[in-house]
Amino acid sequence: MNRLALLLIFLYQKIVSPILPPACRFTPSCSEYAKEAFQTYSFFKAFGMSLRRISRCHPLHEGGFDPLPKPTNKS
C-alpha cells in the first residue's frame, strides 16, 4: 500500500502541484513530508502522520521547519 501512496504523491507533485500557487506553510512541503513518511514508516503510521501534517497546513498556523521525526528503535 505504501507503493500506491508514493505513486499518488508522485502524480500530485508532477501534475497537480505545478498548476497551483505555492501554499504550503512548512519546510519540507507537505507532499515531501508525506513521501518521506511512506518511505520510512508503515502505511497506517505514515498515513496518520501525513494527515496530521496536512491538517495543520492552513493560514492560521505559523508553519515553519517541521522535518519528519526519526524512527525510534524500541528493543
mmCIF file of the N, C-alpha and C atoms, coordinates in Angstrom:
data_MODEL
# 
_entry.id   MODEL 
# 
loop_
_atom_site.group_PDB 
_atom_site.id 
_atom_site.type_symbol 
_atom_site.label_atom_id 
_atom_site.label_alt_id 
_atom_site.label_comp_id 
_atom_site.label_asym_id 
_atom_site.label_entity_id 
_atom_site.label_seq_id 
_atom_site.pdbx_PDB_ins_code 
_atom_site.Cartn_x 
_atom_site.Cartn_y 
_atom_site.Cartn_z 
_atom_site.occupancy 
_atom_site.B_iso_or_equiv 
_atom_site.pdbx_formal_charge 
_atom_site.auth_seq_id 
_atom_site.auth_comp_id 
_atom_site.auth_asym_id 
_atom_site.auth_atom_id 
_atom_site.pdbx_PDB_model_num 
ATOM 1   N N  . MET A 1 1  ? 0.827  -1.198 0.000   1.00 0.00 ? 1  MET A N  1 
ATOM 2   C CA . MET A 1 1  ? 0.000  0.000  0.000   1.00 0.00 ? 1  MET A CA 1 
ATOM 3   C C  . MET A 1 1  ? 0.866  1.255  0.000   1.00 0.00 ? 1  MET A C  1 
ATOM 4   N N  . ASN A 1 2  ? 2.074  1.141  0.574   1.00 0.00 ? 2  ASN A N  1 
ATOM 5   C CA . ASN A 1 2  ? 2.967  2.295  0.568   1.00 0.00 ? 2  ASN A CA 1 
ATOM 6   C C  . ASN A 1 2  ? 3.339  2.679  -0.863  1.00 0.00 ? 2  ASN A C  1 
ATOM 7   N N  . ARG A 1 3  ? 3.516  1.677  -1.727  1.00 0.00 ? 3  ARG A N  1 
ATOM 8   C CA . ARG A 1 3  ? 3.885  1.972  -3.114  1.00 0.00 ? 3  ARG A CA 1 
ATOM 9   C C  . ARG A 1 3  ? 2.774  2.738  -3.823  1.00 0.00 ? 3  ARG A C  1 
ATOM 10  N N  . LEU A 1 4  ? 1.528  2.384  -3.554  1.00 0.00 ? 4  LEU A N  1 
ATOM 11  C CA . LEU A 1 4  ? 0.401  3.098  -4.147  1.00 0.00 ? 4  LEU A CA 1 
ATOM 12  C C  . LEU A 1 4  ? 0.362  4.538  -3.635  1.00 0.00 ? 4  LEU A C  1 
ATOM 13  N N  . ALA A 1 5  ? 0.561  4.716  -2.342  1.00 0.00 ? 5  ALA A N  1 
ATOM 14  C CA . ALA A 1 5  ? 0.580  6.063  -1.764  1.00 0.00 ? 5  ALA A CA 1 
ATOM 15  C C  . ALA A 1 5  ? 1.702  6.893  -2.382  1.00 0.00 ? 5  ALA A C  1 
ATOM 16  N N  . LEU A 1 6  ? 2.874  6.289  -2.547  1.00 0.00 ? 6  LEU A N  1 
ATOM 17  C CA . LEU A 1 6  ? 4.001  7.003  -3.154  1.00 0.00 ? 6  LEU A CA 1 
ATOM 18  C C  . LEU A 1 6  ? 3.707  7.364  -4.607  1.00 0.00 ? 6  LEU A C  1 
ATOM 19  N N  . LEU A 1 7  ? 3.028  6.483  -5.330  1.00 0.00 ? 7  LEU A N  1 
ATOM 20  C CA . LEU A 1 7  ? 2.644  6.786  -6.707  1.00 0.00 ? 7  LEU A CA 1 
ATOM 21  C C  . LEU A 1 7  ? 1.679  7.970  -6.751  1.00 0.00 ? 7  LEU A C  1 
ATOM 22  N N  . LEU A 1 8  ? 0.702  7.982  -5.859  1.00 0.00 ? 8  LEU A N  1 
ATOM 23  C CA . LEU A 1 8  ? -0.262 9.089  -5.819  1.00 0.00 ? 8  LEU A CA 1 
ATOM 24  C C  . LEU A 1 8  ? 0.422  10.409 -5.468  1.00 0.00 ? 8  LEU A C  1 
ATOM 25  N N  . ILE A 1 9  ? 1.362  10.372 -4.543  1.00 0.00 ? 9  ILE A N  1 
ATOM 26  C CA . ILE A 1 9  ? 2.110  11.580 -4.181  1.00 0.00 ? 9  ILE A CA 1 
ATOM 27  C C  . ILE A 1 9  ? 2.939  12.047 -5.373  1.00 0.00 ? 9  ILE A C  1 
ATOM 28  N N  . PHE A 1 10 ? 3.588  11.112 -6.061  1.00 0.00 ? 10 PHE A N  1 
ATOM 29  C CA . PHE A 1 10 ? 4.382  11.441 -7.245  1.00 0.00 ? 10 PHE A CA 1 
ATOM 30  C C  . PHE A 1 10 ? 3.508  12.128 -8.299  1.00 0.00 ? 10 PHE A C  1 
ATOM 31  N N  . LEU A 1 11 ? 2.334  11.557 -8.568  1.00 0.00 ? 11 LEU A N  1 
ATOM 32  C CA . LEU A 1 11 ? 1.424  12.148 -9.554  1.00 0.00 ? 11 LEU A CA 1 
ATOM 33  C C  . LEU A 1 11 ? 0.973  13.537 -9.119  1.00 0.00 ? 11 LEU A C  1 
ATOM 34  N N  . TYR A 1 12 ? 0.675  13.705 -7.846  1.00 0.00 ? 12 TYR A N  1 
ATOM 35  C CA . TYR A 1 12 ? 0.297  15.021 -7.330  1.00 0.00 ? 12 TYR A CA 1 
ATOM 36  C C  . TYR A 1 12 ? 1.429  16.021 -7.560  1.00 0.00 ? 12 TYR A C  1 
ATOM 37  N N  . GLN A 1 13 ? 2.671  15.626 -7.219  1.00 0.00 ? 13 GLN A N  1 
ATOM 38  C CA . GLN A 1 13 ? 3.806  16.535 -7.344  1.00 0.00 ? 13 GLN A CA 1 
ATOM 39  C C  . GLN A 1 13 ? 4.094  16.900 -8.801  1.00 0.00 ? 13 GLN A C  1 
ATOM 40  N N  . LYS A 1 14 ? 3.874  15.985 -9.727  1.00 0.00 ? 14 LYS A N  1 
ATOM 41  C CA . LYS A 1 14 ? 4.194  16.228 -11.140 1.00 0.00 ? 14 LYS A CA 1 
ATOM 42  C C  . LYS A 1 14 ? 3.054  16.850 -11.936 1.00 0.00 ? 14 LYS A C  1 
ATOM 43  N N  . ILE A 1 15 ? 1.804  16.581 -11.549 1.00 0.00 ? 15 ILE A N  1 
ATOM 44  C CA . ILE A 1 15 ? 0.674  17.040 -12.356 1.00 0.00 ? 15 ILE A CA 1 
ATOM 45  C C  . ILE A 1 15 ? -0.107 18.168 -11.686 1.00 0.00 ? 15 ILE A C  1 
ATOM 46  N N  . VAL A 1 16 ? -0.476 17.989 -10.432 1.00 0.00 ? 16 VAL A N  1 
ATOM 47  C CA . VAL A 1 16 ? -1.349 18.956 -9.755  1.00 0.00 ? 16 VAL A CA 1 
ATOM 48  C C  . VAL A 1 16 ? -0.559 20.132 -9.186  1.00 0.00 ? 16 VAL A C  1 
ATOM 49  N N  . SER A 1 17 ? 0.490  19.847 -8.460  1.00 0.00 ? 17 SER A N  1 
ATOM 50  C CA . SER A 1 17 ? 1.248  20.890 -7.770  1.00 0.00 ? 17 SER A CA 1 
ATOM 51  C C  . SER A 1 17 ? 1.777  21.994 -8.694  1.00 0.00 ? 17 SER A C  1 
ATOM 52  N N  . PRO A 1 18 ? 2.283  21.672 -9.896  1.00 0.00 ? 18 PRO A N  1 
ATOM 53  C CA . PRO A 1 18 ? 2.794  22.746 -10.757 1.00 0.00 ? 18 PRO A CA 1 
ATOM 54  C C  . PRO A 1 18 ? 1.740  23.758 -11.208 1.00 0.00 ? 18 PRO A C  1 
ATOM 55  N N  . ILE A 1 19 ? 0.470  23.375 -11.227 1.00 0.00 ? 19 ILE A N  1 
ATOM 56  C CA . ILE A 1 19 ? -0.552 24.320 -11.690 1.00 0.00 ? 19 ILE A CA 1 
ATOM 57  C C  . ILE A 1 19 ? -1.172 25.124 -10.548 1.00 0.00 ? 19 ILE A C  1 
ATOM 58  N N  . LEU A 1 20 ? -0.835 24.777 -9.308  1.00 0.00 ? 20 LEU A N  1 
ATOM 59  C CA . LEU A 1 20 ? -1.345 25.512 -8.150  1.00 0.00 ? 20 LEU A CA 1 
ATOM 60  C C  . LEU A 1 20 ? -0.282 26.478 -7.634  1.00 0.00 ? 20 LEU A C  1 
ATOM 61  N N  . PRO A 1 21 ? -0.701 27.607 -7.080  1.00 0.00 ? 21 PRO A N  1 
ATOM 62  C CA . PRO A 1 21 ? 0.297  28.502 -6.486  1.00 0.00 ? 21 PRO A CA 1 
ATOM 63  C C  . PRO A 1 21 ? 0.892  27.862 -5.228  1.00 0.00 ? 21 PRO A C  1 
ATOM 64  N N  . PRO A 1 22 ? 2.164  28.143 -4.929  1.00 0.00 ? 22 PRO A N  1 
ATOM 65  C CA . PRO A 1 22 ? 2.772  27.584 -3.711  1.00 0.00 ? 22 PRO A CA 1 
ATOM 66  C C  . PRO A 1 22 ? 2.001  28.048 -2.476  1.00 0.00 ? 22 PRO A C  1 
ATOM 67  N N  . ALA A 1 23 ? 1.557  27.109 -1.657  1.00 0.00 ? 23 ALA A N  1 
ATOM 68  C CA . ALA A 1 23 ? 0.750  27.476 -0.496  1.00 0.00 ? 23 ALA A CA 1 
ATOM 69  C C  . ALA A 1 23 ? 1.177  26.772 0.782   1.00 0.00 ? 23 ALA A C  1 
ATOM 70  N N  . CYS A 1 24 ? 2.086  25.808 0.692   1.00 0.00 ? 24 CYS A N  1 
ATOM 71  C CA . CYS A 1 24 ? 2.471  25.062 1.885   1.00 0.00 ? 24 CYS A CA 1 
ATOM 72  C C  . CYS A 1 24 ? 3.219  25.978 2.844   1.00 0.00 ? 24 CYS A C  1 
ATOM 73  N N  . ARG A 1 25 ? 2.881  25.888 4.117   1.00 0.00 ? 25 ARG A N  1 
ATOM 74  C CA . ARG A 1 25 ? 3.463  26.754 5.128   1.00 0.00 ? 25 ARG A CA 1 
ATOM 75  C C  . ARG A 1 25 ? 4.663  26.108 5.809   1.00 0.00 ? 25 ARG A C  1 
ATOM 76  N N  . PHE A 1 26 ? 5.003  24.903 5.387   1.00 0.00 ? 26 PHE A N  1 
ATOM 77  C CA . PHE A 1 26 ? 6.056  24.144 6.051   1.00 0.00 ? 26 PHE A CA 1 
ATOM 78  C C  . PHE A 1 26 ? 7.235  23.871 5.129   1.00 0.00 ? 26 PHE A C  1 
ATOM 79  N N  . THR A 1 27 ? 8.356  23.587 5.761   1.00 0.00 ? 27 THR A N  1 
ATOM 80  C CA . THR A 1 27 ? 9.540  23.071 5.084   1.00 0.00 ? 27 THR A CA 1 
ATOM 81  C C  . THR A 1 27 ? 9.925  21.801 5.807   1.00 0.00 ? 27 THR A C  1 
ATOM 82  N N  . PRO A 1 28 ? 10.059 20.680 5.147   1.00 0.00 ? 28 PRO A N  1 
ATOM 83  C CA . PRO A 1 28 ? 9.740  20.405 3.749   1.00 0.00 ? 28 PRO A CA 1 
ATOM 84  C C  . PRO A 1 28 ? 8.238  20.506 3.490   1.00 0.00 ? 28 PRO A C  1 
ATOM 85  N N  . SER A 1 29 ? 7.878  20.597 2.216   1.00 0.00 ? 29 SER A N  1 
ATOM 86  C CA . SER A 1 29 ? 6.462  20.726 1.859   1.00 0.00 ? 29 SER A CA 1 
ATOM 87  C C  . SER A 1 29 ? 5.670  19.521 2.370   1.00 0.00 ? 29 SER A C  1 
ATOM 88  N N  . CYS A 1 30 ? 4.374  19.676 2.454   1.00 0.00 ? 30 CYS A N  1 
ATOM 89  C CA . CYS A 1 30 ? 3.524  18.591 2.966   1.00 0.00 ? 30 CYS A CA 1 
ATOM 90  C C  . CYS A 1 30 ? 3.623  17.340 2.098   1.00 0.00 ? 30 CYS A C  1 
ATOM 91  N N  . SER A 1 31 ? 3.702  17.510 0.782   1.00 0.00 ? 31 SER A N  1 
ATOM 92  C CA . SER A 1 31 ? 3.808  16.327 -0.079  1.00 0.00 ? 31 SER A CA 1 
ATOM 93  C C  . SER A 1 31 ? 5.168  15.654 0.082   1.00 0.00 ? 31 SER A C  1 
ATOM 94  N N  . GLU A 1 32 ? 6.217  16.429 0.275   1.00 0.00 ? 32 GLU A N  1 
ATOM 95  C CA . GLU A 1 32 ? 7.544  15.846 0.500   1.00 0.00 ? 32 GLU A CA 1 
ATOM 96  C C  . GLU A 1 32 ? 7.589  15.135 1.852   1.00 0.00 ? 32 GLU A C  1 
ATOM 97  N N  . TYR A 1 33 ? 6.957  15.727 2.855   1.00 0.00 ? 33 TYR A N  1 
ATOM 98  C CA . TYR A 1 33 ? 6.857  15.111 4.184   1.00 0.00 ? 33 TYR A CA 1 
ATOM 99  C C  . TYR A 1 33 ? 6.131  13.769 4.089   1.00 0.00 ? 33 TYR A C  1 
ATOM 100 N N  . ALA A 1 34 ? 5.006  13.757 3.371   1.00 0.00 ? 34 ALA A N  1 
ATOM 101 C CA . ALA A 1 34 ? 4.235  12.522 3.209   1.00 0.00 ? 34 ALA A CA 1 
ATOM 102 C C  . ALA A 1 34 ? 5.052  11.471 2.462   1.00 0.00 ? 34 ALA A C  1 
ATOM 103 N N  . LYS A 1 35 ? 5.769  11.889 1.431   1.00 0.00 ? 35 LYS A N  1 
ATOM 104 C CA . LYS A 1 35 ? 6.605  10.951 0.675   1.00 0.00 ? 35 LYS A CA 1 
ATOM 105 C C  . LYS A 1 35 ? 7.653  10.312 1.583   1.00 0.00 ? 35 LYS A C  1 
ATOM 106 N N  . GLU A 1 36 ? 8.319  11.121 2.379   1.00 0.00 ? 36 GLU A N  1 
ATOM 107 C CA . GLU A 1 36 ? 9.319  10.597 3.316   1.00 0.00 ? 36 GLU A CA 1 
ATOM 108 C C  . GLU A 1 36 ? 8.676  9.664  4.344   1.00 0.00 ? 36 GLU A C  1 
ATOM 109 N N  . ALA A 1 37 ? 7.487  10.027 4.816   1.00 0.00 ? 37 ALA A N  1 
ATOM 110 C CA . ALA A 1 37 ? 6.793  9.200  5.807   1.00 0.00 ? 37 ALA A CA 1 
ATOM 111 C C  . ALA A 1 37 ? 6.479  7.818  5.238   1.00 0.00 ? 37 ALA A C  1 
ATOM 112 N N  . PHE A 1 38 ? 5.975  7.774  4.000   1.00 0.00 ? 38 PHE A N  1 
ATOM 113 C CA . PHE A 1 38 ? 5.640  6.483  3.397   1.00 0.00 ? 38 PHE A CA 1 
ATOM 114 C C  . PHE A 1 38 ? 6.886  5.675  3.041   1.00 0.00 ? 38 PHE A C  1 
ATOM 115 N N  . GLN A 1 39 ? 8.011  6.331  2.856   1.00 0.00 ? 39 GLN A N  1 
ATOM 116 C CA . GLN A 1 39 ? 9.267  5.616  2.602   1.00 0.00 ? 39 GLN A CA 1 
ATOM 117 C C  . GLN A 1 39 ? 9.875  5.075  3.891   1.00 0.00 ? 39 GLN A C  1 
ATOM 118 N N  . THR A 1 40 ? 9.495  5.644  5.033   1.00 0.00 ? 40 THR A N  1 
ATOM 119 C CA . THR A 1 40 ? 10.130 5.311  6.306   1.00 0.00 ? 40 THR A CA 1 
ATOM 120 C C  . THR A 1 40 ? 9.268  4.433  7.209   1.00 0.00 ? 40 THR A C  1 
ATOM 121 N N  . TYR A 1 41 ? 7.972  4.699  7.253   1.00 0.00 ? 41 TYR A N  1 
ATOM 122 C CA . TYR A 1 41 ? 7.077  4.053  8.212   1.00 0.00 ? 41 TYR A CA 1 
ATOM 123 C C  . TYR A 1 41 ? 6.075  3.134  7.525   1.00 0.00 ? 41 TYR A C  1 
ATOM 124 N N  . SER A 1 42 ? 5.354  2.360  8.333   1.00 0.00 ? 42 SER A N  1 
ATOM 125 C CA . SER A 1 42 ? 4.278  1.519  7.810   1.00 0.00 ? 42 SER A CA 1 
ATOM 126 C C  . SER A 1 42 ? 3.170  2.411  7.248   1.00 0.00 ? 42 SER A C  1 
ATOM 127 N N  . PHE A 1 43 ? 2.283  1.820  6.456   1.00 0.00 ? 43 PHE A N  1 
ATOM 128 C CA . PHE A 1 43 ? 1.236  2.595  5.802   1.00 0.00 ? 43 PHE A CA 1 
ATOM 129 C C  . PHE A 1 43 ? 0.395  3.389  6.796   1.00 0.00 ? 43 PHE A C  1 
ATOM 130 N N  . PHE A 1 44 ? -0.109 2.734  7.834   1.00 0.00 ? 44 PHE A N  1 
ATOM 131 C CA . PHE A 1 44 ? -1.026 3.403  8.757   1.00 0.00 ? 44 PHE A CA 1 
ATOM 132 C C  . PHE A 1 44 ? -0.331 4.491  9.566   1.00 0.00 ? 44 PHE A C  1 
ATOM 133 N N  . LYS A 1 45 ? 0.898  4.252  9.980   1.00 0.00 ? 45 LYS A N  1 
ATOM 134 C CA . LYS A 1 45 ? 1.661  5.271  10.715  1.00 0.00 ? 45 LYS A CA 1 
ATOM 135 C C  . LYS A 1 45 ? 1.926  6.463  9.793   1.00 0.00 ? 45 LYS A C  1 
ATOM 136 N N  . ALA A 1 46 ? 2.379  6.195  8.571   1.00 0.00 ? 46 ALA A N  1 
ATOM 137 C CA . ALA A 1 46 ? 2.674  7.262  7.618   1.00 0.00 ? 46 ALA A CA 1 
ATOM 138 C C  . ALA A 1 46 ? 1.411  8.038  7.251   1.00 0.00 ? 46 ALA A C  1 
ATOM 139 N N  . PHE A 1 47 ? 0.298  7.331  7.077   1.00 0.00 ? 47 PHE A N  1 
ATOM 140 C CA . PHE A 1 47 ? -0.966 7.988  6.743   1.00 0.00 ? 47 PHE A CA 1 
ATOM 141 C C  . PHE A 1 47 ? -1.385 8.930  7.865   1.00 0.00 ? 47 PHE A C  1 
ATOM 142 N N  . GLY A 1 48 ? -1.304 8.470  9.100   1.00 0.00 ? 48 GLY A N  1 
ATOM 143 C CA . GLY A 1 48 ? -1.663 9.310  10.244  1.00 0.00 ? 48 GLY A CA 1 
ATOM 144 C C  . GLY A 1 48 ? -0.764 10.528 10.370  1.00 0.00 ? 48 GLY A C  1 
ATOM 145 N N  . MET A 1 49 ? 0.538  10.332 10.204  1.00 0.00 ? 49 MET A N  1 
ATOM 146 C CA . MET A 1 49 ? 1.478  11.453 10.292  1.00 0.00 ? 49 MET A CA 1 
ATOM 147 C C  . MET A 1 49 ? 1.203  12.472 9.187   1.00 0.00 ? 49 MET A C  1 
ATOM 148 N N  . SER A 1 50 ? 0.949  11.981 7.983   1.00 0.00 ? 50 SER A N  1 
ATOM 149 C CA . SER A 1 50 ? 0.682  12.865 6.847   1.00 0.00 ? 50 SER A CA 1 
ATOM 150 C C  . SER A 1 50 ? -0.619 13.630 7.043   1.00 0.00 ? 50 SER A C  1 
ATOM 151 N N  . LEU A 1 51 ? -1.635 12.944 7.523   1.00 0.00 ? 51 LEU A N  1 
ATOM 152 C CA . LEU A 1 51 ? -2.927 13.585 7.761   1.00 0.00 ? 51 LEU A CA 1 
ATOM 153 C C  . LEU A 1 51 ? -2.820 14.683 8.819   1.00 0.00 ? 51 LEU A C  1 
ATOM 154 N N  . ARG A 1 52 ? -2.088 14.404 9.905   1.00 0.00 ? 52 ARG A N  1 
ATOM 155 C CA . ARG A 1 52 ? -1.889 15.429 10.941  1.00 0.00 ? 52 ARG A CA 1 
ATOM 156 C C  . ARG A 1 52 ? -1.144 16.634 10.381  1.00 0.00 ? 52 ARG A C  1 
ATOM 157 N N  . ARG A 1 53 ? -0.135 16.376 9.568   1.00 0.00 ? 53 ARG A N  1 
ATOM 158 C CA . ARG A 1 53 ? 0.644  17.467 8.983   1.00 0.00 ? 53 ARG A CA 1 
ATOM 159 C C  . ARG A 1 53 ? -0.218 18.315 8.054   1.00 0.00 ? 53 ARG A C  1 
ATOM 160 N N  . ILE A 1 54 ? -0.958 17.672 7.161   1.00 0.00 ? 54 ILE A N  1 
ATOM 161 C CA . ILE A 1 54 ? -1.795 18.406 6.211   1.00 0.00 ? 54 ILE A CA 1 
ATOM 162 C C  . ILE A 1 54 ? -2.883 19.191 6.938   1.00 0.00 ? 54 ILE A C  1 
ATOM 163 N N  . SER A 1 55 ? -3.402 18.649 8.033   1.00 0.00 ? 55 SER A N  1 
ATOM 164 C CA . SER A 1 55 ? -4.453 19.358 8.779   1.00 0.00 ? 55 SER A CA 1 
ATOM 165 C C  . SER A 1 55 ? -3.925 20.622 9.458   1.00 0.00 ? 55 SER A C  1 
ATOM 166 N N  . ARG A 1 56 ? -2.618 20.712 9.661   1.00 0.00 ? 56 ARG A N  1 
ATOM 167 C CA . ARG A 1 56 ? -2.030 21.917 10.260  1.00 0.00 ? 56 ARG A CA 1 
ATOM 168 C C  . ARG A 1 56 ? -1.612 22.948 9.210   1.00 0.00 ? 56 ARG A C  1 
ATOM 169 N N  . CYS A 1 57 ? -1.692 22.597 7.943   1.00 0.00 ? 57 CYS A N  1 
ATOM 170 C CA . CYS A 1 57 ? -1.231 23.479 6.867   1.00 0.00 ? 57 CYS A CA 1 
ATOM 171 C C  . CYS A 1 57 ? -2.374 24.397 6.427   1.00 0.00 ? 57 CYS A C  1 
ATOM 172 N N  . HIS A 1 58 ? -2.542 25.480 7.159   1.00 0.00 ? 58 HIS A N  1 
ATOM 173 C CA . HIS A 1 58 ? -3.587 26.458 6.862   1.00 0.00 ? 58 HIS A CA 1 
ATOM 174 C C  . HIS A 1 58 ? -3.104 27.839 7.307   1.00 0.00 ? 58 HIS A C  1 
ATOM 175 N N  . PRO A 1 59 ? -3.760 28.901 6.867   1.00 0.00 ? 59 PRO A N  1 
ATOM 176 C CA . PRO A 1 59 ? -3.288 30.257 7.158   1.00 0.00 ? 59 PRO A CA 1 
ATOM 177 C C  . PRO A 1 59 ? -3.207 30.622 8.640   1.00 0.00 ? 59 PRO A C  1 
ATOM 178 N N  . LEU A 1 60 ? -3.931 29.940 9.507   1.00 0.00 ? 60 LEU A N  1 
ATOM 179 C CA . LEU A 1 60 ? -3.890 30.287 10.922  1.00 0.00 ? 60 LEU A CA 1 
ATOM 180 C C  . LEU A 1 60 ? -2.735 29.620 11.665  1.00 0.00 ? 60 LEU A C  1 
ATOM 181 N N  . HIS A 1 61 ? -2.027 28.718 11.011  1.00 0.00 ? 61 HIS A N  1 
ATOM 182 C CA . HIS A 1 61 ? -0.870 28.051 11.624  1.00 0.00 ? 61 HIS A CA 1 
ATOM 183 C C  . HIS A 1 61 ? 0.393  28.723 11.112  1.00 0.00 ? 61 HIS A C  1 
ATOM 184 N N  . GLU A 1 62 ? 1.357  28.906 11.998  1.00 0.00 ? 62 GLU A N  1 
ATOM 185 C CA . GLU A 1 62 ? 2.580  29.618 11.609  1.00 0.00 ? 62 GLU A CA 1 
ATOM 186 C C  . GLU A 1 62 ? 3.459  28.836 10.645  1.00 0.00 ? 62 GLU A C  1 
ATOM 187 N N  . GLY A 1 63 ? 3.352  27.513 10.604  1.00 0.00 ? 63 GLY A N  1 
ATOM 188 C CA . GLY A 1 63 ? 4.184  26.719 9.704   1.00 0.00 ? 63 GLY A CA 1 
ATOM 189 C C  . GLY A 1 63 ? 5.629  26.700 10.169  1.00 0.00 ? 63 GLY A C  1 
ATOM 190 N N  . GLY A 1 64 ? 6.566  26.699 9.227   1.00 0.00 ? 64 GLY A N  1 
ATOM 191 C CA . GLY A 1 64 ? 7.985  26.702 9.547   1.00 0.00 ? 64 GLY A CA 1 
ATOM 192 C C  . GLY A 1 64 ? 8.638  25.363 9.271   1.00 0.00 ? 64 GLY A C  1 
ATOM 193 N N  . PHE A 1 65 ? 9.819  25.167 9.853   1.00 0.00 ? 65 PHE A N  1 
ATOM 194 C CA . PHE A 1 65 ? 10.582 23.935 9.647   1.00 0.00 ? 65 PHE A CA 1 
ATOM 195 C C  . PHE A 1 65 ? 9.994  22.829 10.503  1.00 0.00 ? 65 PHE A C  1 
ATOM 196 N N  . ASP A 1 66 ? 9.566  21.751 9.870   1.00 0.00 ? 66 ASP A N  1 
ATOM 197 C CA . ASP A 1 66 ? 8.933  20.628 10.563  1.00 0.00 ? 66 ASP A CA 1 
ATOM 198 C C  . ASP A 1 66 ? 9.337  19.329 9.876   1.00 0.00 ? 66 ASP A C  1 
ATOM 199 N N  . PRO A 1 67 ? 10.549 18.834 10.150  1.00 0.00 ? 67 PRO A N  1 
ATOM 200 C CA . PRO A 1 67 ? 11.001 17.610 9.489   1.00 0.00 ? 67 PRO A CA 1 
ATOM 201 C C  . PRO A 1 67 ? 10.298 16.373 10.028  1.00 0.00 ? 67 PRO A C  1 
ATOM 202 N N  . LEU A 1 68 ? 10.373 15.313 9.262   1.00 0.00 ? 68 LEU A N  1 
ATOM 203 C CA . LEU A 1 68 ? 9.829  14.024 9.688   1.00 0.00 ? 68 LEU A CA 1 
ATOM 204 C C  . LEU A 1 68 ? 10.628 13.526 10.884  1.00 0.00 ? 68 LEU A C  1 
ATOM 205 N N  . PRO A 1 69 ? 9.962  13.086 11.959  1.00 0.00 ? 69 PRO A N  1 
ATOM 206 C CA . PRO A 1 69 ? 10.707 12.553 13.104  1.00 0.00 ? 69 PRO A CA 1 
ATOM 207 C C  . PRO A 1 69 ? 11.446 11.271 12.729  1.00 0.00 ? 69 PRO A C  1 
ATOM 208 N N  . LYS A 1 70 ? 12.593 11.094 13.325  1.00 0.00 ? 70 LYS A N  1 
ATOM 209 C CA . LYS A 1 70 ? 13.378 9.873  13.099  1.00 0.00 ? 70 LYS A CA 1 
ATOM 210 C C  . LYS A 1 70 ? 12.675 8.707  13.779  1.00 0.00 ? 70 LYS A C  1 
ATOM 211 N N  . PRO A 1 71 ? 12.695 7.533  13.146  1.00 0.00 ? 71 PRO A N  1 
ATOM 212 C CA . PRO A 1 71 ? 12.094 6.360  13.793  1.00 0.00 ? 71 PRO A CA 1 
ATOM 213 C C  . PRO A 1 71 ? 12.860 6.005  15.070  1.00 0.00 ? 71 PRO A C  1 
ATOM 214 N N  . THR A 1 72 ? 12.127 5.591  16.086  1.00 0.00 ? 72 THR A N  1 
ATOM 215 C CA . THR A 1 72 ? 12.776 5.171  17.328  1.00 0.00 ? 72 THR A CA 1 
ATOM 216 C C  . THR A 1 72 ? 12.892 3.662  17.325  1.00 0.00 ? 72 THR A C  1 
ATOM 217 N N  . ASN A 1 73 ? 14.005 3.173  17.812  1.00 0.00 ? 73 ASN A N  1 
ATOM 218 C CA . ASN A 1 73 ? 14.221 1.724  17.909  1.00 0.00 ? 73 ASN A CA 1 
ATOM 219 C C  . ASN A 1 73 ? 13.900 1.276  19.316  1.00 0.00 ? 73 ASN A C  1 
ATOM 220 N N  . LYS A 1 74 ? 12.727 0.691  19.478  1.00 0.00 ? 74 LYS A N  1 
ATOM 221 C CA . LYS A 1 74 ? 12.329 0.182  20.792  1.00 0.00 ? 74 LYS A CA 1 
ATOM 222 C C  . LYS A 1 74 ? 12.698 -1.290 20.850  1.00 0.00 ? 74 LYS A C  1 
ATOM 223 N N  . SER A 1 75 ? 13.581 -1.640 21.771  1.00 0.00 ? 75 SER A N  1 
ATOM 224 C CA . SER A 1 75 ? 14.013 -3.035 21.881  1.00 0.00 ? 75 SER A CA 1 
ATOM 225 C C  . SER A 1 75 ? 13.359 -3.710 23.057  1.00 0.00 ? 75 SER A C  1 
# 
